[in-house]
Amino acid sequence: MLFDLIKERKSVREYLDKDIPMEDLKKIMTAGYLAPSWMNSQPWKFILVKNQETKNLLCELAGHQPHVKDANALVVCVADKNGWSKEEFGEVLAARGIGESGREKIFNIPMFYPPLLGDSIVLMRSVEQVTYAVSYMMLQAKELGVDSCIIGALSNEATVVKPEIMEKVNKALNLKEGQVLITVITLGYAKEETITNKQRKDFNNVVHFETIGNELK
């Protein structure tokens, strides 16, 4: 059951030296591909990485977190700001049956068309969409018995900690201008089973009914 997967999934940072079947990796990638996005904008790219040299580069980009290079596979999640261009986003809208006049209306409403609000908003909305796909891929991995971990601490357009490594990574992954590496998902089989003990804030501190301060009973 999906709820059981959500409860049981945990971040795993030590992996067995064991290959994940390509069939399972494709299912994980497909889960991200099928994730929802606002108006089906899909401002993302997902790159499956198995090459050790590339994993080593990404490990360096992530402050030398060892599980990045030790994972059997990585999914590099990229926010593609180009997905909001009138040409690319326009094609998506047209595929939804929205005519030229309707598309032009959308292109003139800031709430619907982030480029009207500036590059930082475009990046923010793109990251927002990518996060949906990340969750889908990790839950699909868990269903297949594959463990995972999200790598959020890394150098990218938002942090710019290691620009020289960023350049090498962008070249290795063939990232174009406007394509921003947001996070990496490590994939592998856990070295040992551990009891899931999710540390969360108090339920009533996070979940509310109607207004903040009212408990959901």
C-alpha distance (Angstrom), angle and dihedral (degrees) to the residues before:
residue distance angle dihedral
M1 . . .
L2 3.79 . .
F3 3.81 93.8 .
D4 3.79 90.4 54.6
L5 3.83 90.4 52.0
I6 3.80 90.1 51.6
K7 3.81 91.4 51.0
E8 3.80 95.0 44.6
R9 3.81 100.8 43.2
K10 3.78 112.7 103.2
S11 3.79 137.4 167.0
V12 3.81 110.7 -91.3
R13 3.80 121.1 -166.3
E14 3.81 103.6 173.4
Y15 3.77 118.8 66.4
L16 3.79 139.0 -172.5
D17 3.79 118.2 -116.7
K18 3.79 90.2 -107.9
D19 3.79 130.9 126.2
I20 3.78 121.4 -120.8
P21 3.82 109.4 -134.7
M22 3.79 111.6 -105.8
E23 3.80 88.9 -127.8
D24 3.81 89.5 61.6
L25 3.81 92.4 45.4
K26 3.79 89.3 52.9
K27 3.82 90.2 51.9
I28 3.80 90.1 51.8
M29 3.80 91.8 49.4
T30 3.80 91.0 46.1
A31 3.81 90.1 54.2
G32 3.80 88.3 59.3
Y33 3.79 91.0 45.5
L34 3.82 90.4 54.0
A35 3.82 95.7 46.9
P36 3.80 117.3 119.0
S37 3.77 123.6 -101.3
W38 3.77 132.6 -179.1
M39 3.82 108.9 -78.7
N40 3.79 85.5 -14.2
S41 3.83 88.8 -73.7
Q42 3.84 92.3 152.0
P43 3.84 95.3 -167.0
W44 3.79 92.9 179.2
K45 3.79 148.6 92.1
F46 3.82 125.4 -156.7
I47 3.79 119.8 -158.1
L48 3.80 122.3 -166.3
V49 3.81 108.8 -147.3
K50 3.81 123.9 -163.8
N51 3.82 99.7 147.9
Q52 3.81 110.1 110.4
E53 3.80 95.5 -145.0
T54 3.79 90.4 54.9
K55 3.80 90.9 46.3
N56 3.80 89.2 52.3
L57 3.82 90.6 52.1
L58 3.80 91.3 49.4
C59 3.80 89.3 48.0
E60 3.80 89.3 56.1
L61 3.81 90.2 46.8
A62 3.82 88.1 53.8
G63 3.79 95.1 54.4
H64 3.82 94.0 -92.8
Q65 3.80 95.9 -64.3
P66 3.83 98.9 175.1
H67 3.80 97.7 -144.0
V68 3.80 89.5 65.5
K69 3.80 92.2 65.7
D70 3.82 94.5 32.5
A71 3.81 97.3 52.6
N72 3.78 116.4 104.4
A73 3.80 90.5 -128.6
L74 3.79 140.1 1.1
V75 3.76 131.7 -149.0
V76 3.78 110.1 -150.3
C77 3.81 109.3 -154.9
V78 3.78 114.7 -153.4
A79 3.79 128.4 -169.7
D80 3.79 105.5 -141.2
K81 3.79 108.8 -154.7
N82 3.78 88.3 -176.8
G83 3.80 87.4 71.5
W84 3.81 87.3 78.1
S85 3.80 95.9 57.0
K86 3.79 114.7 120.5
E87 3.78 89.2 -116.6
E88 3.82 98.0 50.7
F89 3.80 98.8 32.8
G90 3.80 88.4 41.7
E91 3.80 90.0 58.5
V92 3.80 90.0 52.6
L93 3.80 91.5 49.9
A94 3.79 91.7 47.0
A95 3.81 89.6 51.9
R96 3.81 87.1 56.5
G97 3.79 88.8 57.4
I98 3.80 96.6 -103.4
G99 3.78 109.8 147.4
E100 3.80 127.7 -137.0
S101 3.81 95.0 -92.8
G102 3.81 90.6 48.5
R103 3.79 91.4 49.9
E104 3.80 91.3 50.9
K105 3.79 90.1 52.9
I106 3.81 90.2 52.5
F107 3.82 91.1 48.5
N108 3.81 88.7 58.7
I109 3.81 98.7 50.1
P110 3.85 113.6 84.3
M111 3.80 93.3 -154.3
F112 3.80 89.5 57.4
Y113 3.79 100.1 34.3
P114 3.84 113.7 44.6
P115 3.86 96.6 -168.9
L116 3.81 87.5 74.6
L117 3.81 87.7 66.2
G118 3.79 98.6 50.0
D119 3.79 140.3 -96.4
S120 3.81 96.1 -68.2
I121 3.80 91.0 57.4
V122 3.80 90.9 47.1
L123 3.81 89.1 54.3
M124 3.80 92.1 45.8
R125 3.81 93.1 51.0
S126 3.81 90.6 46.0
V127 3.81 91.8 51.4
E128 3.81 88.7 48.5
Q129 3.81 90.4 57.3
V130 3.83 93.8 45.4
T131 3.80 91.7 56.0
Y132 3.80 90.8 63.7
A133 3.79 91.5 56.4
V134 3.82 92.3 46.3
S135 3.80 90.7 59.4
Y136 3.79 92.1 47.4
M137 3.80 92.5 52.0
M138 3.80 94.9 47.7
L139 3.79 93.2 49.0
Q140 3.80 91.2 48.0
A141 3.80 88.7 50.1
K142 3.81 90.8 51.8
E143 3.80 91.4 50.9
L144 3.81 88.2 54.7
G145 3.81 91.9 49.7
V146 3.80 92.7 -106.4
D147 3.79 117.9 135.4
S148 3.77 124.7 -142.3
C149 3.78 147.8 -176.5
I150 3.80 131.8 -159.7
I151 3.80 115.4 -127.6
G152 3.79 106.6 -153.1
A153 3.79 98.8 151.9
L154 3.78 102.7 82.1
S155 3.76 140.2 111.6
N156 3.79 114.5 -89.9
E157 3.79 140.9 134.2
A158 3.80 90.0 -63.4
T159 3.82 97.9 49.6
V160 3.83 105.0 22.2
V161 3.81 93.4 -167.3
K162 3.81 97.6 146.1
P163 3.81 109.6 22.4
E164 3.80 93.3 170.2
I165 3.82 92.1 55.4
M166 3.79 90.2 43.1
E167 3.78 88.6 57.9
K168 3.80 91.9 50.7
V169 3.81 92.2 47.8
N170 3.80 92.8 47.6
K171 3.79 89.4 51.7
A172 3.81 93.6 46.6
L173 3.81 91.0 50.2
N174 3.81 94.2 39.6
L175 3.81 92.1 -125.0
K176 3.79 115.0 178.2
E177 3.79 128.9 -144.9
G178 3.79 108.6 -71.6
Q179 3.80 94.1 28.4
V180 3.81 109.8 112.3
L181 3.80 125.4 -169.2
I182 3.80 103.7 -130.0
T183 3.77 106.0 171.3
V184 3.78 143.9 -17.7
I185 3.80 126.6 -133.8
T186 3.80 114.6 -150.0
L187 3.80 115.6 -148.8
G188 3.80 131.1 -164.1
Y189 3.78 146.5 104.5
A190 3.81 116.1 -72.3
K191 3.80 116.2 -110.8
E192 3.78 90.4 -134.7
E193 3.77 138.5 4.2
T194 3.78 115.4 -102.4
I195 3.78 128.8 -173.0
T196 3.78 110.6 -103.5
N197 3.78 109.2 -118.8
K198 3.77 108.4 168.3
Q199 3.78 111.9 -159.5
R200 3.79 107.6 -146.3
K201 3.78 136.7 159.9
D202 3.78 115.9 -100.2
F203 3.83 109.4 -67.4
N204 3.81 92.6 -124.1
N205 3.79 90.8 51.2
V206 3.79 89.7 61.3
V207 3.81 107.8 25.8
H208 3.82 119.8 58.1
F209 3.80 137.8 173.6
E210 3.82 118.2 -124.9
T211 3.84 94.0 -33.7
I212 3.80 136.2 22.7
G213 3.78 107.9 -88.3
N214 3.81 96.9 36.4
E215 3.79 114.1 105.4
L216 3.78 122.5 -129.7
K217 3.80 102.8 -129.4
